[in-house]
Amino acid sequence: MCGICCSVRFSVEHFSEDLKENVLYNLKRRGPNSCKQLLKSDVNYQCLFSGHVLHLRGVLTAQPVEDERGNVFLWNGEVFGGIKIETKENDTQVMFKYLSACKNEPDILSLFSQVQGPWSFIYYQASCHYLWFGRDFFGRRSLLWQFSNMGKTFCLSSVGPQTSGVANPWHEVPASGIFRIDLKSTANSRCVLRFYPWKYISEGNMIEECINNLTQVSADLPTFVSVVANEAKLYLEKCIVPLNTKLPQTPLETQGRNISSVPPTREKLQIILTDEHMKRVVHQFIDVLGTAVKKRVSYLHRDKNVAPDEVSKACAGKANVAILFSGGIDSMVIAALADRHIPLDEPIDLLNVAFVTKEKSKPTSYKKPEQKDHCVVPSAEFSKDVAAVVGSIPDVNVPDRVTGRAGLKELQAINPSRIWNFIEINVSLEELQKLRRTQICHLVQPLNTVLDDSIGCALWFASRGIGSLVTKNEVKSYQSHAKVILTGIGADEQLAGYSRHRVRFQRLGLEGLIEEIAMELRRISSRNLGRDDRVIGDHGKEARFPFLDENVVSFLNSLPIWEKADLTLPRGIGEKLILRLAAVELGLTSSAILPKRAMQFGSRIAKMEKNNEKASDKCERLQFTSLENVSFEKEIKS
């Protein structure tokens, strides 16, 4: 993962060899292992490229990269399939090699159509004076744009911090396709972006357009910027299959599952699994989701150095993978599958966040724990601080904490040989307000609702990984240094996990439910993923989304709706039915029938401040009021 940025200026009076300090600061937090800048100038324009690398795969490769022809590439992504790449190869190098070999526009579009995995990129094609940029179909990596000075300057960046007293000019680059700007012609005329949209190719070779009309794509742009369709009508081909909209020939109630009047039990799921076809589908799902998890826990750099005995005893080795963990069905299935593919001698960090209204859970300022051979050995001062905090909050009965502890016991039963690090992350109101004001608000923006605030803050504290490690015998201060964080986003959207899906089904039946799920996938890039990437990436860690693996989405899209969810069944069974059946087959117990609980309620962040807000309300707490953030670097470092 990386923080990438390109600042473009079209008039000499605006030329500069430096990025704004607050932009550079936030980019460096995303990519702590390598920082590099490159200036490309022409008579009429100047491009300043800035790359900040989090080293995860292959040989550490500084960005931006440049070839002998002057082409420049910035890559914030992971190649998990689609093009040939070895597990230990660096995908930035591989992508740039393929990109440099492209001879024309169709070649470039074909390359990005094939890539499976999250990405955003910026590519300067020197011979044509073109700047290409864009995000993957789901928008799993952030990329923002900012236009100013009547189109004479614009900037692309993974993060776009606010400025005190100034309306936020940053907007998310739509994940609707790839964009291209002719730098040479723009210097002498208005700013025009050529657009290459994502489209499906159906089995009958008919082209099906996704919702990407130019009006929507350009909705947030200033009037001096235009978005136009590319003249050749070229497009990117989506590497997922269209959603199956088939309806059943007979009502669901007559298919042998009419148990909606009884409470959910694991035995009810086992009854459904007696259907041979359904059991076969569930195992196919386990296989494809397991492969997605395997790629996401395997494609990372692991330190081969063995820690000294005393350090091994102190921290039992270093966890390279962490999971955002509530103990709910999504995180439990991911944990159970990750356990199959992570070396047995490697712990797995389970990050469980709770917002508490009593005393502070941990001082905001602390002495950073010592690190020996990548194992965290907390300092005496740090341990004392956290121990005092844990003592002041003897039992945090936040819903996600309760289900998290129960889920831990289930995982320990499945594999008692694995070290499962259950990290209790307690956040006080004081710490929440301070770090939202100084850092988190810059990451959640340009999204700005109460829901964005709640989820953004919860994800930031969870992924920071600072808390206490609770075992049977003791409580120890702990900081997770796992660079890869697995998250369950995408399960609810595809498998009718939200309460609104049940409401839609009750009002409009299966047809309405299918339309709702189709809409969820179309809008997930703008509602969730860019924000989540900015928030988690701020700690120099990378979010990976197994449920949004292209093969997983294609498999689920291929199934009829009733094999994924059956909302004639009660809560705790009907929603995300196929995932619950998979959980049973994986050996999970109580977690298989836990009803959905939204993160903002499960972690209790929604109860911390105002209780009379709607999720869609604009959140005034996200507005930036001062320039304090840079001075707080030591307080928020992870």
C-alpha positions as CSV (number, residue, x, y, z in Angstrom):
1,M,0.0,0.0,0.0
2,C,1.1,3.6,-0.6
3,G,0.3,7.2,-0.3
4,I,0.4,8.6,-3.8
5,C,0.0,12.2,-5.0
6,C,0.5,14.2,-8.2
7,S,0.3,18.0,-8.2
8,V,-0.2,19.6,-11.7
9,R,0.3,23.2,-12.5
10,F,-0.4,24.8,-15.9
11,S,1.1,28.3,-15.5
12,V,4.6,29.4,-14.4
13,E,3.2,31.6,-11.7
14,H,1.8,28.5,-10.0
15,F,4.9,26.3,-10.4
16,S,6.2,24.9,-7.1
17,E,8.7,22.2,-6.1
18,D,6.9,21.4,-2.8
19,L,3.7,19.9,-1.7
20,K,1.6,21.5,1.1
21,E,2.9,20.4,4.5
22,N,-0.3,18.9,5.7
23,V,-0.7,16.8,2.5
24,L,2.8,15.5,2.7
25,Y,2.4,14.7,6.4
26,N,-0.7,12.5,5.8
27,L,0.9,10.8,2.8
28,K,4.0,9.9,4.9
29,R,1.8,8.2,7.5
30,R,0.4,5.9,4.9
31,G,3.8,4.9,3.5
32,P,6.5,4.9,6.2
33,N,9.0,2.7,4.5
34,S,10.0,4.9,1.5
35,C,9.4,8.5,0.5
36,K,10.3,10.0,-2.9
37,Q,9.4,12.9,-5.1
38,L,9.9,13.5,-8.8
39,L,9.4,16.6,-10.8
40,K,8.5,16.5,-14.5
41,S,8.4,19.8,-16.3
42,D,7.4,21.0,-19.8
43,V,7.1,24.5,-21.2
44,N,3.4,24.6,-20.4
45,Y,3.0,22.4,-17.3
46,Q,4.7,21.0,-14.3
47,C,3.9,17.7,-12.5
48,L,5.2,16.9,-9.0
49,F,4.9,13.2,-8.2
50,S,5.1,12.1,-4.6
51,G,5.2,8.4,-3.5
52,H,5.2,7.0,0.1
53,V,5.5,3.2,0.3
54,L,4.3,0.7,2.9
55,H,6.5,-2.3,2.1
56,L,4.4,-5.5,1.8
57,R,5.6,-7.5,-1.2
58,G,8.8,-8.5,-2.9
59,V,11.8,-6.1,-3.0
60,L,11.1,-2.6,-1.5
61,T,10.4,-0.4,-4.5
62,A,10.5,3.3,-4.0
63,Q,7.9,5.3,-5.8
64,P,7.4,7.1,-8.2
65,V,9.1,4.7,-10.7
66,E,10.3,6.1,-14.0
67,D,11.5,4.3,-17.1
68,E,14.0,5.3,-19.8
69,R,11.3,7.0,-21.9
70,G,10.3,9.3,-19.0
71,N,7.0,7.5,-18.2
72,V,6.2,7.8,-14.5
73,F,4.0,5.5,-12.4
74,L,2.4,5.7,-8.9
75,W,0.6,2.6,-7.7
76,N,-1.5,2.1,-4.6
77,G,-2.7,-1.4,-5.0
78,E,-2.4,-5.2,-4.7
79,V,-2.4,-7.6,-7.6
80,F,-4.1,-10.8,-6.4
81,G,-4.8,-12.3,-9.8
82,G,-5.7,-11.6,-13.4
83,I,-2.2,-11.0,-14.6
84,K,0.9,-13.2,-14.0
85,I,2.7,-12.4,-10.8
86,E,4.6,-14.5,-8.3
87,T,3.7,-14.4,-4.6
88,K,7.1,-12.8,-3.7
89,E,7.3,-10.4,-6.6
90,N,6.7,-6.7,-6.2
91,D,3.5,-5.8,-8.0
92,T,4.5,-2.2,-8.6
93,Q,7.4,-3.4,-10.7
94,V,5.3,-5.9,-12.5
95,M,2.5,-3.4,-13.3
96,F,4.9,-0.8,-14.5
97,K,6.6,-3.4,-16.8
98,Y,3.2,-4.3,-18.4
99,L,2.2,-0.7,-18.6
100,S,5.4,0.4,-20.3
101,A,4.8,-2.3,-22.9
102,C,1.3,-0.9,-23.8
103,K,1.3,0.5,-27.3
104,N,-2.0,2.2,-27.3
105,E,-5.1,3.1,-25.3
106,P,-6.8,-0.3,-25.8
107,D,-3.7,-2.0,-24.4
108,I,-3.8,0.2,-21.2
109,L,-7.5,-0.5,-20.7
110,S,-7.1,-4.2,-21.3
111,L,-4.3,-4.3,-18.6
112,F,-6.4,-2.6,-15.9
113,S,-9.5,-4.7,-16.9
114,Q,-7.5,-7.9,-16.1
115,V,-6.1,-6.8,-12.7
116,Q,-7.8,-8.5,-9.8
117,G,-7.3,-6.7,-6.5
118,P,-7.7,-3.2,-5.1
119,W,-5.9,-0.4,-6.8
120,S,-5.7,3.3,-7.5
121,F,-2.9,4.7,-9.8
122,I,-1.4,7.7,-11.5
123,Y,0.5,7.2,-14.8
124,Y,2.3,9.9,-16.8
125,Q,2.7,8.9,-20.4
126,A,5.6,11.1,-21.5
127,S,5.4,10.8,-25.3
128,C,1.8,11.9,-25.4
129,H,1.8,14.3,-22.4
130,Y,-1.1,12.3,-21.0
131,L,-1.8,11.8,-17.3
132,W,-3.9,8.7,-16.6
133,F,-5.5,7.9,-13.2
134,G,-8.4,6.0,-11.7
135,R,-9.6,3.4,-9.1
136,D,-10.7,-0.2,-9.3
137,F,-14.4,-1.0,-9.9
138,F,-15.2,-1.2,-6.2
139,G,-13.1,1.8,-5.2
140,R,-11.1,-0.2,-2.6
141,R,-8.3,2.3,-2.7
142,S,-8.7,6.0,-2.1
143,L,-8.0,8.7,-4.7
144,L,-9.1,12.3,-4.3
145,W,-9.0,15.2,-6.7
146,Q,-8.9,18.9,-6.2
147,F,-9.2,21.6,-8.9
148,S,-8.3,25.3,-8.2
149,N,-7.2,28.5,-9.8
150,M,-9.8,28.2,-12.6
151,G,-8.3,24.9,-13.7
152,K,-4.7,26.1,-13.7
153,T,-3.8,23.8,-10.9
154,F,-5.1,20.4,-9.9
155,C,-4.0,17.7,-7.5
156,L,-4.6,13.9,-7.2
157,S,-3.9,12.4,-3.8
158,S,-4.7,9.4,-1.6
159,V,-5.6,11.8,1.2
160,G,-6.7,15.4,1.2
161,P,-6.6,17.1,4.6
162,Q,-8.8,20.1,5.4
163,T,-7.6,23.6,5.8
164,S,-9.0,25.8,8.6
165,G,-11.6,28.2,7.5
166,V,-11.7,26.9,3.9
167,A,-14.5,24.8,2.4
168,N,-13.1,21.4,1.7
169,P,-12.2,21.3,-2.1
170,W,-11.3,17.6,-2.2
171,H,-13.7,15.1,-3.7
172,E,-13.3,11.3,-4.3
173,V,-12.4,10.3,-7.9
174,P,-15.4,8.3,-8.9
175,A,-14.7,4.6,-9.2
176,S,-16.7,4.6,-12.5
177,G,-13.7,4.1,-14.8
178,I,-10.3,5.6,-15.7
179,F,-9.6,9.2,-16.6
180,R,-7.1,10.8,-18.9
181,I,-6.0,14.4,-19.3
182,D,-3.9,15.9,-22.1
183,L,-1.6,18.1,-20.1
184,K,-0.2,19.9,-23.2
185,S,-3.6,21.0,-24.6
186,T,-5.0,21.8,-21.2
187,A,-2.3,24.3,-20.6
188,N,-3.7,26.3,-23.5
189,S,-7.4,25.7,-23.0
190,R,-10.0,24.6,-20.4
191,C,-9.5,21.5,-18.3
192,V,-11.0,18.4,-20.1
193,L,-11.0,14.9,-18.7
194,R,-11.5,12.0,-21.1
195,F,-13.5,9.2,-19.5
196,Y,-13.2,5.4,-20.0
197,P,-16.1,3.7,-18.2
198,W,-16.4,0.2,-16.7
199,K,-18.9,-2.0,-18.6
200,Y,-20.0,-5.6,-18.5
201,I,-19.7,-8.0,-21.5
202,S,-22.6,-10.4,-21.2
203,E,-22.6,-14.0,-22.5
204,G,-24.4,-12.9,-25.7
205,N,-21.5,-10.4,-26.3
206,M,-23.9,-7.5,-25.6
207,I,-22.4,-4.5,-23.8
208,E,-24.2,-3.6,-20.6
209,E,-23.3,-0.2,-19.2
210,C,-23.1,0.4,-15.5
211,I,-24.5,3.6,-14.1
212,N,-21.7,6.0,-15.1
213,N,-23.3,8.8,-17.1
214,L,-21.2,11.8,-17.4
215,T,-23.5,14.0,-15.4
216,Q,-23.0,11.8,-12.3
217,V,-19.3,11.5,-12.8
218,S,-18.8,15.3,-13.0
219,A,-21.4,16.2,-10.4
220,D,-18.9,17.6,-7.8
221,L,-16.5,19.2,-10.3
222,P,-16.2,23.0,-10.7
223,T,-17.7,24.5,-13.8
224,F,-14.3,25.1,-15.4
225,V,-13.6,21.3,-15.6
226,S,-15.3,19.1,-18.1
227,V,-15.7,15.3,-18.4
228,V,-16.2,13.9,-21.8
229,A,-16.5,10.4,-23.2
230,N,-13.5,9.2,-25.1
231,E,-13.9,9.6,-28.8
232,A,-13.3,5.9,-29.7
233,K,-15.9,4.7,-27.2
234,L,-13.4,2.5,-25.5
235,Y,-14.2,1.0,-22.1
236,L,-12.8,-1.2,-19.3
237,E,-14.3,-4.7,-19.1
238,K,-15.5,-5.6,-15.6
239,C,-13.9,-8.8,-14.3
240,I,-17.0,-9.8,-12.4
241,V,-20.2,-11.4,-13.7
242,P,-23.5,-9.5,-13.6
243,L,-25.9,-10.1,-10.7
244,N,-28.3,-13.0,-11.1
245,T,-31.8,-11.5,-11.1
246,K,-33.6,-14.8,-11.5
247,L,-36.8,-15.3,-9.5
248,P,-38.0,-18.6,-8.1
249,Q,-40.7,-20.5,-9.8
250,T,-42.4,-21.3,-6.5
251,P,-42.6,-19.2,-3.3
252,L,-39.8,-19.6,-0.8
253,E,-42.3,-20.7,1.9
254,T,-43.1,-23.8,-0.1
255,Q,-39.4,-24.9,-0.4
256,G,-39.2,-26.6,2.9
257,R,-37.7,-23.7,4.9
258,N,-40.8,-22.3,6.5
259,I,-39.4,-22.0,10.0
260,S,-39.7,-18.2,10.3
261,S,-41.8,-18.5,13.5
262,V,-39.2,-20.2,15.5
263,P,-36.1,-18.7,17.2
264,P,-32.8,-19.1,15.4
265,T,-30.7,-22.1,16.4
266,R,-27.7,-23.8,14.9
267,E,-29.8,-26.9,14.5
268,K,-32.1,-25.0,12.0
269,L,-29.0,-24.3,9.9
270,Q,-28.1,-28.0,10.0
271,I,-31.5,-28.9,8.7
272,I,-31.0,-26.6,5.7
273,L,-27.6,-28.3,5.1
274,T,-29.4,-31.7,4.7
275,D,-30.3,-30.4,1.2
276,E,-27.5,-31.8,-1.0
277,H,-27.5,-29.0,-3.5
278,M,-27.4,-26.3,-0.8
279,K,-24.5,-28.1,0.9
280,R,-22.6,-28.3,-2.3
281,V,-23.1,-24.6,-3.0
282,V,-21.9,-23.8,0.6
283,H,-18.7,-25.7,0.1
284,Q,-18.1,-24.0,-3.2
285,F,-18.5,-20.7,-1.3
286,I,-16.1,-21.8,1.4
287,D,-13.5,-22.7,-1.3
288,V,-13.7,-19.5,-3.2
289,L,-13.8,-17.3,0.0
290,G,-11.0,-19.4,1.4
291,T,-8.8,-18.8,-1.6
292,A,-9.5,-15.0,-1.3
293,V,-8.4,-15.1,2.3
294,K,-5.3,-17.2,1.5
295,K,-4.1,-14.6,-1.1
296,R,-4.6,-11.8,1.4
297,V,-2.6,-13.5,4.2
298,S,0.1,-14.9,1.9
299,Y,0.9,-11.9,-0.3
300,L,3.0,-10.0,2.3
301,H,6.6,-9.8,3.5
302,R,7.4,-12.0,6.5
303,D,10.5,-11.4,8.6
304,K,12.5,-14.7,8.7
305,N,14.6,-13.6,11.7
306,V,13.9,-15.7,14.8
307,A,13.3,-13.6,17.9
308,P,15.5,-14.3,21.0
309,D,13.9,-16.7,23.5
310,E,13.2,-13.9,26.0
311,V,11.3,-11.9,23.4
312,S,9.4,-14.9,22.2
313,K,8.2,-15.5,25.7
314,A,7.2,-11.9,26.1
315,C,5.1,-11.6,23.0
316,A,4.9,-15.1,21.5
317,G,6.1,-14.0,18.1
318,K,4.9,-11.2,15.8
319,A,1.5,-11.2,14.2
320,N,1.6,-10.2,10.6
321,V,-2.1,-10.3,10.1
322,A,-4.8,-8.6,12.2
323,I,-8.6,-8.9,11.9
324,L,-11.2,-6.2,12.7
325,F,-13.0,-8.4,15.1
326,S,-16.5,-8.0,16.7
327,G,-17.2,-11.7,17.1
328,G,-20.0,-11.4,14.5
329,I,-20.5,-13.8,11.7
330,D,-18.3,-11.9,9.1
331,S,-15.2,-11.6,11.2
332,M,-15.6,-15.1,12.7
333,V,-15.6,-16.7,9.2
334,I,-12.7,-14.6,8.1
335,A,-10.7,-15.6,11.2
336,A,-11.5,-19.3,10.8
337,L,-10.4,-19.2,7.2
338,A,-7.3,-17.2,7.9
339,D,-6.3,-19.8,10.5
340,R,-6.1,-22.3,7.7
341,H,-3.5,-20.4,5.7
342,I,-1.4,-18.5,8.3
343,P,1.6,-20.4,9.6
344,L,0.7,-22.1,12.9
345,D,3.6,-20.5,14.8
346,E,2.3,-17.0,13.9
347,P,-0.2,-15.3,16.2
348,I,-3.3,-13.6,14.8
349,D,-4.3,-10.3,16.2
350,L,-8.1,-9.8,16.8
351,L,-8.8,-6.1,17.1
352,N,-11.8,-5.4,19.3
353,V,-12.8,-1.8,19.9
354,A,-15.2,-0.4,22.5
355,F,-16.0,3.2,23.4
356,V,-16.4,3.7,27.1
357,T,-17.9,6.6,29.0
358,K,-16.0,6.1,32.3
359,E,-12.4,7.0,32.9
360,K,-9.9,7.3,30.0
361,S,-9.0,4.0,28.6
362,K,-5.4,5.0,28.0
363,P,-3.4,8.3,28.1
364,T,-3.3,9.9,24.7
365,S,0.4,10.5,25.0
366,Y,2.6,7.6,25.8
367,K,6.2,6.3,25.5
368,K,6.3,4.1,22.4
369,P,6.9,0.4,23.2
370,E,10.3,-0.9,22.5
371,Q,10.5,-3.2,19.5
372,K,12.9,-6.2,19.3
373,D,13.1,-8.2,16.2
374,H,9.6,-6.9,15.3
375,C,8.1,-8.2,18.5
376,V,6.4,-5.6,20.7
377,V,7.9,-5.4,24.2
378,P,6.0,-2.6,26.0
379,S,8.0,-0.2,28.1
380,A,7.5,-0.2,31.9
381,E,5.8,3.2,31.7
382,F,3.5,2.1,28.9
383,S,2.5,-1.1,30.7
384,K,1.8,0.8,33.9
385,D,-0.4,3.3,32.1
386,V,-2.5,0.6,30.4
387,A,-2.7,-1.6,33.5
388,A,-4.0,1.3,35.5
389,V,-6.6,1.9,32.9
390,V,-7.7,-1.7,32.7
391,G,-8.0,-1.6,36.5
392,S,-10.3,1.4,36.3
393,I,-12.6,-0.3,33.8
394,P,-12.9,-3.8,35.2
395,D,-15.6,-5.0,32.8
396,V,-16.5,-3.2,29.6
397,N,-19.9,-4.8,28.7
398,V,-20.1,-3.1,25.2
399,P,-22.0,-5.5,22.9
400,D,-19.0,-6.1,20.5
401,R,-16.8,-6.8,23.5
402,V,-19.1,-9.5,24.8
403,T,-19.5,-11.2,21.4
404,G,-15.8,-10.7,20.8
405,R,-14.9,-12.6,23.9
406,A,-17.3,-15.4,23.0
407,G,-16.0,-15.6,19.5
408,L,-12.4,-15.9,20.9
409,K,-13.5,-19.0,22.8
410,E,-15.0,-20.5,19.6
411,L,-11.7,-19.9,17.7
412,Q,-9.7,-21.4,20.5
413,A,-11.8,-24.5,20.4
414,I,-11.4,-24.8,16.6
415,N,-7.6,-24.5,16.9
416,P,-6.2,-24.5,20.4
417,S,-2.7,-24.6,19.0
418,R,-3.0,-21.1,17.5
419,I,-2.1,-18.0,19.6
420,W,-5.1,-15.8,19.2
421,N,-4.3,-12.3,20.5
422,F,-7.6,-10.7,21.6
423,I,-6.8,-7.0,21.8
424,E,-9.2,-5.0,23.9
425,I,-9.1,-1.4,22.6
426,N,-10.9,0.9,25.0
427,V,-11.5,4.5,23.8
428,S,-12.6,7.3,26.1
429,L,-14.7,10.3,25.1
430,E,-11.8,12.7,25.7
431,E,-9.4,10.7,23.4
432,L,-12.1,10.3,20.8
433,Q,-12.8,14.1,20.6
434,K,-9.1,15.0,20.6
435,L,-7.9,12.7,17.9
436,R,-11.0,13.2,15.8
437,R,-10.3,16.9,15.8
438,T,-6.5,16.6,15.1
439,Q,-6.4,13.7,12.7
440,I,-9.4,11.6,11.9
441,C,-11.5,14.4,10.5
442,H,-8.9,14.8,7.7
443,L,-9.3,11.2,6.7
444,V,-13.1,10.8,6.8
445,Q,-13.5,13.9,4.7
446,P,-14.8,14.5,2.0
447,L,-17.5,12.2,3.5
448,N,-19.2,14.1,6.2
449,T,-22.3,12.3,7.7
450,V,-22.8,11.2,11.3
451,L,-22.5,7.6,10.0
452,D,-19.2,8.4,8.4
453,D,-18.0,9.9,11.6
454,S,-19.0,6.9,13.7
455,I,-17.5,4.3,11.5
456,G,-14.5,6.3,10.5
457,C,-13.5,6.9,14.2
458,A,-14.2,3.3,15.2
459,L,-12.1,1.9,12.3
460,W,-9.2,4.4,13.1
461,F,-8.9,3.4,16.8
462,A,-9.4,-0.3,16.0
463,S,-6.8,-0.4,13.3
464,R,-4.3,1.6,15.4
465,G,-4.2,-1.6,17.5
466,I,-3.2,0.0,20.9
467,G,-4.9,-1.7,23.8
468,S,-4.5,-4.5,26.2
469,L,-3.9,-8.2,25.6
470,V,-6.2,-10.2,27.9
471,T,-5.3,-13.8,28.8
472,K,-6.5,-16.2,31.4
473,N,-3.8,-15.1,33.9
474,E,-3.0,-11.5,33.2
475,V,-3.6,-8.3,31.3
476,K,-0.7,-6.8,29.3
477,S,-0.4,-3.6,27.4
478,Y,-0.1,-4.4,23.7
479,Q,0.3,-2.7,20.3
480,S,-0.4,-4.6,17.1
481,H,2.2,-4.1,14.4
482,A,0.4,-6.3,11.8
483,K,0.6,-4.4,8.5
484,V,-2.3,-6.3,7.0
485,I,-5.8,-5.9,8.4
486,L,-8.6,-8.1,7.2
487,T,-12.1,-6.6,7.3
488,G,-15.5,-8.1,6.6
489,I,-17.0,-5.3,4.5
490,G,-18.9,-6.5,1.5
491,A,-20.7,-9.4,3.2
492,D,-23.8,-7.4,4.3
493,E,-24.0,-5.6,1.0
494,Q,-24.1,-8.8,-1.0
495,L,-25.9,-11.1,1.3
496,A,-28.8,-8.9,2.5
497,G,-27.3,-8.3,6.0
498,Y,-28.8,-4.9,6.7
499,S,-32.2,-4.3,8.3
500,R,-33.1,-2.2,5.3
501,H,-32.9,-5.3,3.1
502,R,-35.6,-7.0,5.2
503,V,-37.8,-3.9,5.0
504,R,-37.3,-3.8,1.2
505,F,-38.2,-7.5,1.0
506,Q,-41.3,-7.2,3.1
507,R,-42.5,-4.3,0.9
508,L,-41.5,-5.3,-2.6
509,G,-40.5,-9.0,-2.4
510,L,-37.5,-10.7,-4.0
511,E,-37.5,-8.3,-7.0
512,G,-37.2,-5.3,-4.7
513,L,-34.5,-7.1,-2.6
514,I,-32.5,-7.9,-5.8
515,E,-32.7,-4.2,-6.9
516,E,-31.4,-3.1,-3.4
517,I,-28.4,-5.5,-3.5
518,A,-27.5,-4.3,-7.0
519,M,-27.6,-0.7,-5.7
520,E,-25.4,-1.7,-2.7
521,L,-22.6,-2.9,-5.0
522,R,-22.9,0.1,-7.3
523,R,-22.5,2.6,-4.5
524,I,-20.1,0.8,-2.1
525,S,-17.1,2.8,-3.5
526,S,-18.6,6.2,-2.7
527,R,-20.2,5.2,0.6
528,N,-17.5,3.1,2.3
529,L,-14.3,2.0,0.8
530,G,-12.4,5.2,0.0
531,R,-13.1,6.4,3.6
532,D,-12.0,3.0,5.1
533,D,-8.8,2.9,3.1
534,R,-7.9,6.5,4.2
535,V,-8.7,5.7,7.9
536,I,-6.9,2.4,8.2
537,G,-4.0,3.4,6.0
538,D,-3.2,6.3,8.3
539,H,-1.5,3.9,10.6
540,G,0.8,2.5,7.9
541,K,-1.4,-0.6,7.6
542,E,-3.3,-2.0,4.7
543,A,-7.0,-3.0,4.6
544,R,-7.8,-6.1,2.7
545,F,-11.3,-7.1,1.8
546,P,-11.9,-10.9,1.2
547,F,-15.6,-10.5,0.6
548,L,-14.9,-8.1,-2.3
549,D,-12.4,-10.4,-4.1
550,E,-13.5,-10.5,-7.7
551,N,-14.0,-14.3,-7.7
552,V,-16.0,-14.1,-4.5
553,V,-18.3,-11.4,-5.9
554,S,-18.6,-13.3,-9.2
555,F,-19.6,-16.5,-7.4
556,L,-22.2,-14.8,-5.2
557,N,-23.5,-12.8,-8.2
558,S,-24.0,-16.1,-10.1
559,L,-26.2,-17.5,-7.4
560,P,-30.0,-16.9,-7.2
561,I,-30.9,-14.6,-4.4
562,W,-32.6,-17.4,-2.3
563,E,-29.3,-19.4,-2.1
564,K,-27.6,-16.3,-0.5
565,A,-30.3,-15.1,1.8
566,D,-33.8,-16.1,2.7
567,L,-35.7,-13.3,4.5
568,T,-38.7,-15.5,5.1
569,L,-36.5,-17.0,7.9
570,P,-35.9,-15.2,11.2
571,R,-33.1,-12.8,12.0
572,G,-29.9,-14.7,12.8
573,I,-30.6,-17.3,10.1
574,G,-32.2,-15.7,7.0
575,E,-29.9,-12.8,6.4
576,K,-26.5,-13.9,5.1
577,L,-27.8,-17.4,5.0
578,I,-25.0,-18.9,2.9
579,L,-22.4,-17.4,5.2
580,R,-24.1,-18.8,8.3
581,L,-24.2,-22.2,6.7
582,A,-20.5,-21.9,5.9
583,A,-19.8,-21.0,9.5
584,V,-21.5,-24.2,10.6
585,E,-19.4,-26.2,8.2
586,L,-16.3,-24.5,9.5
587,G,-17.1,-25.6,13.0
588,L,-18.4,-22.4,14.5
589,T,-21.2,-22.5,17.0
590,S,-23.0,-19.6,18.6
591,S,-21.6,-17.0,16.2
592,A,-23.3,-18.7,13.3
593,I,-26.7,-17.4,14.5
594,L,-25.8,-13.9,15.8
595,P,-28.0,-11.3,14.2
596,K,-26.4,-8.3,12.5
597,R,-25.3,-5.5,14.7
598,A,-23.9,-2.3,13.1
599,M,-20.4,-1.3,14.1
600,Q,-21.5,2.1,15.5
601,F,-23.9,0.4,17.9
602,G,-21.8,-2.7,18.7
603,S,-18.8,-0.6,19.7
604,R,-21.1,2.0,21.4
605,I,-19.6,5.0,19.6
606,A,-23.1,6.0,18.7
607,K,-23.9,6.5,22.4
608,M,-20.9,8.6,23.2
609,E,-22.1,12.0,22.2
610,K,-25.4,13.1,20.7
611,N,-28.2,10.6,20.8
612,N,-30.8,12.5,18.7
613,E,-28.9,12.4,15.3
614,K,-29.8,10.6,12.2
615,A,-27.0,8.6,10.4
616,S,-27.5,10.7,7.3
617,D,-27.2,14.1,9.1
618,K,-24.1,16.2,8.3
619,C,-21.7,15.8,11.2
620,E,-20.4,19.1,12.5
621,R,-17.8,17.3,14.6
622,L,-15.9,16.5,11.4
623,Q,-15.4,20.1,10.6
624,F,-11.7,21.2,11.0
625,T,-11.2,24.3,13.1
626,S,-7.5,24.7,13.6
627,L,-4.1,23.7,12.2
628,E,-3.1,21.5,15.1
629,N,-2.8,18.2,13.4
630,V,0.9,18.3,12.4
631,S,2.0,19.2,15.9
632,F,0.2,16.1,17.3
633,E,2.3,13.6,15.3
634,K,3.8,12.1,18.4
635,E,0.5,11.7,20.1
636,I,-1.2,9.7,17.3
637,K,1.6,7.6,15.9
638,S,0.9,4.0,15.8
